[in-house]
Amino acid sequence: MSPAVESAERGGPVGSRYGLRLPSGRRLKPLASIGVRLGLAVLLLLVNWGLVLLEADQYTDNADGHVSVIDALYYTTVTLSTTGYGDITPVTEQARLVNALVVTPMRLMFVIILVGTTISALTERSRTEIRVHRWKARMRDHVVVLGYGTKGRNAVRALRLRDHPADRVVVVEHDHVAAAQAGRDGYAVVVGSATHKAALAEAQVERARTVIIALDRDDTAVLAALTLRRLAPRVTVLASAREAANAELLRESGVRSVVVSSETAGRLLGLATDSPDSVSVVEDMLSFGSGLDLDERRVEPDEVGRRPRDCDVPVVGVWRDGRMLRYSDPALTELRADDRILFVASREDGLD
């Protein structure tokens, strides 16, 4: 397995600062797991030491015949570690019975804890590689988000509000702070540059359903789109751009849809000058959690043959034969059975 593929169960790559990071789930981190095991071992040691102290007069020391506090601790350590030098021994039936029924099970537990910790440390890398291999084998038809800044986080948030599974979202982010946040949010993360072929391949973009380019720089977004077109020419690519002049470059690079942030903001500001209330409607559609939103569904049987304006919901577009027909398109005279309509809905209507 290459270094770029390596991953840690707790959300970090193994042996490299870059690579795939899978969500850790509810498992303890390695250091925490070792701490728990060490605590159990110390607890067993203290309990056994206490038992020997309570019955110190029923033991004999070959050196002086007396078992002191230090002698009891020494006897406990050599007994639990199965060393057993034989210089201190139980001499009464009661002490021997306690050793057989209580100390021996504790000795076995102590050994299991030590061996289990060693095996856990040795097999951690193997378990990680197996987990990464299984993840890659089942990862398909997912959404890859390039960049986990403000735009990337909100794009993922919109996906989750539409019930898109968290385990079908993969984030590619070069910044370790942002990548760590994506991991804490429960998403698989590839730590690396969105313009590097290796990082995109690690995110399985060739088997993805959609790739969202949510990078801060337009030139980086164009380079990422060109890399995607070479690596996965059939994947649907969506992107954001700061400047309208760069939107055409992104489309020529294989991006299907481009959202221009500066142009959109400027248009809304200009519209708000004469009609502030109309802007509030658009803001309502763009906000999370309540109010208006856009939804998509198949055409219902009783809607076939009807005009979009005759539907029970406000239709703004129709997906037909792989392209979007806008509401004002002259070809959109009536709805077909295989159409999908894009309409304005509200959270109160059950879009949650």
N, C-alpha and C positions, 0 to 999 in steps of 0.2 A: 504494500500500500504506500502511495506517495505521501510526502509530508503534507501536501495540501488537503488530503483526504482525512487526515487524522483529527480526532475529536475527543473531547473529554466528557464523561457522563455528567459532570457538574456544570457543563456549559462552556468549557474552554478547550482549545486545541491541545493536542499532545505533541510535545517536542517542537512546536512551531507557534509563532505569534499569529499566523494566518491559517485559515482552513475552515472546515465545517464545524459548527457548534450546534448540537442538538439540545432541545429543552431538557432540563434535568429531572422534571417531574417532582416527586416527593421523596426521592432517595436522599440519604444523608451524604454530605460531602465527605471525601476520603479522610480528611483530618478529623472531622467530627466522628466518623465511624471508628477510627482508631482510638479516639478519646473515650468513646463508650466502651469499647472492648477493654481498654486499659483500666477504666473505672471498675468494671466487673471483676477483673483479675485482682485488683487491690482489695476489693470488698471480700472476695473469697480468702485472700491472705489474712485480712484482719479477723474474719470470723474464725478461721482455723487457729490463728494465734490465740484468740480468746478462749477457745475450747482447751487448748493445751495449758494455758495459765490456770484455768479453773481446776484442772486435774494434774497440776504439776507434781503433787505428792505421789501420783500413781505412775510416774515415769522415773527412770534412773539414767544418770549420766555416767558413763564408764570412766570419765576423768575424775570426778569428785563425788559422784553419787547424788548430787543435788542439781535440780533444774531451775535455773534463774530465769528472769524475764528475757534476757538476751539469749539464753539457751533455748527458751521456748520459741523465740522468733527464728533462731537458726534452724531448729528442728522443723518448724513450719515451712520455711523456704526450701529446705532439701527434700521434704516430704512431697510438697505440691509440685516441685519440679521433677519428681520421680528419681532424684539422685540417690538418696538413702544410704548414708555412710554407715549406719548401724551403731554409732557411738551413743545415741540416745534412743531408748526403747521403752514402750509401755510394758509394765510388769504386772498389772492387775487385769482380771478378766473384764472389768468395766471399761478400762481404758482401751483394751484391745477391741472390745465390742464397738465402742465409739469410733475407733479407727476403721473398722470394717464396714460399718453401716453409714457413717457420716463423712469421715475424712476421705475415704476412697472415692465416693461419688464426686466430692469436691475436687479431688486430685484429677479425675477424668475431665471435669468441666474446665479446670484450669488449663489442661493440655489442649483441649478443644479450642479454647479461646486463643491460645498462642498459635496453634497450627492454622486456625481459621483466619487470623490476621495475616499470617504469612501468605497463605493461599490467595486471600483477597488482593493483597498487593501484587502478587505475581500474575494474577489473571485479569487485573483491571484493564490492561491494554487490549487483551484478547476480547473481552466483553465489549469494549468500546468499538473495536473494529467490526465485530459481528453486528452491533447495533447500527453502525453507519452503513454496512452492507445491506441490511434489511431495509433501512430507510430509503436507500437509493433504488432498491428493487421495486418498492411499492410506490415511489413518488412519480406521479404522472397527472396530467390535467390540473396542475396546481398554478398558483399565481406567484410570480417572482417580482419583488419590489426592489428596485435599485435605488438605494438611499433611504435612510431612516431619520431624516430630519423632519421639519414641520410638515412638509408635503407628503413624505412617505408615511409618517405616522397617521396622518389623517386619511390617506388612501386606504391603509390597512383598517383603520377604524370604520370607514364606510363599508368595506367588505364584511367586517364582522357584524355590523348592524343588519346586513342582508343575509345573515346566517351562513356566511362562508366559513368552513371549518378552519380553526387555527392551525391544524396540522397540514393544511394545504396552502400555507403561506410560507414563502422562503424569502428572507431579506438578505441582500448583498450590501455590505457597508464596510468602508475602509477605516472609519473612525472607531476606535475600540470602546469609547464611552457610549456612543450611539449603538454599537453592536451589542454591548452588554445590556443596554436597556431593552433592545429587541428580544434578547434571550430571556430577561426577566418577565417580559410581556408574554412569553410562551411560544415564541416563534423560532424555527430553525434559522440559523444565521450563517452566512459565508462571509468571513472576515477577509476582505480583499477589495481591490479596485474593480468597479463596475465596467471599466474599459479593458480589463484583462480577460483573455479567452479562458484561462484556467479557472478564474473565479466564477465566470458565467457557466462553464461546464460543470463546475462543482455544484451549482444550484440547479442542475438538470434542466436548463432552459430549452434544450431540444425536445423535451417531453412536456413542457409547460403548456398551459392553455393561454395564458396572457402574461406579458412582461410589462410592468409599469416603471417608466423611467422618471424618478422623482429627485433628480440631482439638482444641486444649487447653481451649477454653471451650464450655460447653453452649449459651449464648445465641448464640454465633457459629455453632455447628453447626446450630441451628434456622434461623437466617437463611440459611445456605448451602443448607439443604434446601428452604426456600421458594423461593429463587432458582432452584434446580435444577428444581423442579416447574413453574415458569413457563417455563423455557427448554427443558427436555427432560422432558416429563411421562411419557414411556414408559420412561425408563432405570431400571434397578434401582439403588436407592440403599441402601447399608449405612452404619451410623454407630456411633460410640462415644459414650458419655455418662458423665460423672463421677457424676451423681446419678440415682437411679431415678425421681425425680419428673419429670425432664426427658425420660425415655424416651418417655412418651406424647405429649408435644409433638412429638418427632421423628417418631413414627409418624403423627401427624395431619398433619405437614408432608410426608408422602410417602415416609418412610423405611421400607423393607421389613423390615429387621432391625436391632435396636439391641443393642449389647453395653454393659452397665452395669459400669464398672470397680469402683466402690466397693462395689456390692451383691455382685458376684462375689467380690471379695476378702474381704468380711465373711462371706459364706456359707462360704467355704473355711476361714477362721479358726475359725468356729464348729464346722464339721465336724471340723477337726483336733483340737479339744479332746477328743472322745471316740474319734476314729478317725484318728490321724495317718497310718497307712499308706494309707488310702483317698485322702487328699489327695495323697500322692506319686504315685498313679496318674493323677490329674487333671493334676498338674504334668508328668508324663511326656508326656501328650497335648499339652500346651501348649508343650513345649520343642522346639527345632529340632534336626534332624540325626539323631536316633536315637530308639528306643523306639516307643511307640504313637502313632498318628495317625488322623485320620478321612479316609476316601477315599470316592469315589463311582464307580459304574459302572452299566451297563445290566444288566437282569436276563438271566441266561443261559437258553438254551432249556430246559434240564433243571430250571430253578427255577420256570418258569411253572406256576401252579396250586398251588404249595406255600406253606406259611406262612412268614413271615420267620424265625421261630425255627428252621425246618428247614434253613436255608441253611448252607453250610460256613463262613461268616464271621459274626461278631456284628453283626446288623443293628440300627441304632438309629433308622432312619427311612426312609421311601420317598417319593420325588418322584412325584406322580401328578396329571396335569391342572393343572400349574402351581402346586401347593401341596404342602407337606410334611405327610405323615401320620406321626405319631410311633408308636413301637413299641407303645404301649398303646392306640392309637386303635381303637375297636370296628369301624370300617369296614375296617380292614386285616386281612381274613381270609385272603386269598390274593394272591399276586403275579401281575401281568399282564405281557404281553410288552413293553409300552411304558413300564413303570416303570423308575425308576432308584433303586438302593438306596444308602443312606448307611451305612457300616459301619466298625467299628474294625479298623485294619490295623496292621502293624508295619513299620518301616524294613527290617528283616531280610527281609521278604517281597517286597521290590523296589519299595517306594513311593518310593525315591529318584528 
